[in-house]
Amino acid sequence: MSEPESPFKLTPVTGGFQFAFEVRTVKGPRQTKKAQFDQFEIVCDEGKNMGGDDTAPPPLAYFASAIAF
């Protein structure tokens, strides 16, 4: 049984590698946004003080979490 194909594409280039991946995004109502990465959906929203509805984490929370990982 073979392993599933990775959503990340690495291409050798002079001095290293080129790293690429595909993300599809859709803007929802107010400040809500959805991103599709491989089989995963990521939803974000801003707090009420930023014009959102506070229905999901803000984009900066995902960014900060990625750095913490």
Phi, psi and omega in degrees: 000128182273156179284149178296151180292137179286143175287350180266136179247121177250125180238123177297134175225166179304122177087004179161223182225151170261130183248124182221153174202163182248132175229129176255134182235151178221131175274130178260198179294146179053244183256009182284138177221149177233139176236140176248118177235113184054236180265009184255142175248131179244127181243137176224159179207162175259162176290167181301327180291347179250013178088009178260190180247001178060041182264351180203166178300150176285159181306322181296330177294321177294318179298312181296321178296320179298321178293321181293331179288000000 
